[in-house]
Amino acid sequence: MSADRGPATYERPRLLFFFEPTDGYARRVDGFLAQVLQRRRNHETFRIHRIDVHERPDLAARFRVERTPTLCVVHNRRIALRTHRPRGPRELEQLLAPWLQASRVPPKAPH
């Protein structure tokens, strides 16, 4: 039997997180990402690849990363999203909303 990857097979989008290990803001963005994915149990939404631009300058060049931290979503073999230095978890959640399950926060009940 072969594992035929026909059109019915869903492949998770890849989230590429380009960073420099000495960049404190990159660590904050990694925290934002963890917070967004934790909300509503989105841990399995993406295949996440953390890429140190000093160790893999070839990938940084291929994805045209000029500054860090940069996040790219690759879906169906195309770059579907590229963002640089998101300002917080709310902004990141809005950018990733097309892929997140139940990404909307339910409205608060009136008191």
PyMOL commands that set and color helices and strands:
alter all, ss='L'
color gray80, all
select helices_A, chain A and resi 24-38+57-62+89-96
alter helices_A, ss='H'
color red, helices_A
select strands_A, chain A and resi 14-19+47-52+70-75+78-84
alter strands_A, ss='S'
color yellow, strands_A
deselect
rebuild
show_as cartoon
